[in-house]
Amino acid sequence: MSDLKHVSSSPHIRSKITTSNIMLMVIIALLPATLFGIWNFGVSALMNVVVCVGTAVAAEFIYEKLMHKKVTIHDYSAALTGLLLALNLPPKATWWMSALGSIFAIVVVKQIFGGLGQNFMNPALAARCFLLISFTGRMTNFTYDGVTTATPLALLKNGESVNILDMVVGRTAGTIGETSAIALLVGAAFLLIMGVIDLKIPASYILSFVVFITIFGGYGFDLTYIVAHLAGGGLMLGAFFMATDYVTSPITAKGQIVYGIILGVLTGIFRLYGGSAEGVSYAIIFGNLLVPLIERVTMPKPFGPDKKEVRGNE
């Protein structure tokens, strides 16, 4: 009877799913793309994954020790950040670039702003953009089968033809984790089945992007052109694994749809009118910065009269 009368503070509805569970499931979901990237690009890709993950975990541990904060590496968030960064790097990126990017992601973007749950943008993407700005030549140097070549999207932007099947399977140049759309969709399906993410953000992102390039791409509703854009440039990686980040995406249902549409439009603008053929990383970072405004506009209004109305009636 005493148990029935036990009263605790809110929240009264709790889930057994923890932060570490969620992070671990996302890491598991990224394994198909990670393993394919290592198989596709070889030892250099494996080295980048190991360096990025190891440095990210070490940077978080050392920073929290130095700042006398609780060590949180056991929640796997640092490992996930390192893995996401590695998957966004070219296979031939040097080890010191991988390490520098991981330190920037953990210390500058995550820890300085308060740690997990306080960062205002996706740490892995922020680090990738930092490396792109700092080492543009190295970050845009892609090699496949021993030959330095442009990515399929760069070829497409120059009016050249691309092999759609190779892009879907992953037999193309690109970053370690972006090339195989099939591997990424397998991981995304796992997250959807496990309830870690839902389709609001990815679906609105992808649909709005398709509408944008159909209208402004110059090819109309050309299925080959659309599939090439969807399979290339890390769109699947960004839409399902980074745009859906709990910390840097809106919490409201309407806000998530608005956020996805903004990402789709920004990606289309960057790809069609920007100097680069990519655009996903910058689109998501800009979207992250707009999240507070999106939530403010889409936050449901509470029941009952407005305080201003009550005061006016008095």
Buried (B, 14 or more C-beta within 10 A) or exposed (E): EEEEEEEEEEEEEEEEEEBEBBBBBBBBBBBBBBBBBBEBBEEBBBBBBBBBBBBBBBBBBBBBEEEEEEEBBEBBBBBBBBBBBBBBBBBBBBBEBBBBBBBBBBBBBBBEEEBBEEBBBBBBBBBBBBBBEEBEEBBBBBBBEEEEBBBBBBBBBEEEEBEBEBBBBBBBBBBBBBBBBBBBBBBBEBBBEBEBBEBBBBBBBBBBBBBBBBEEBEBEEEEEBBBBBBBBBBBBBBBBBBBBBEBBBBEBEBBBBBBBBBBBBBBBBBBBEBEBBBBBBBBBBBBBEBBEEBBEEBEEEEEEEEEEEEEEEE
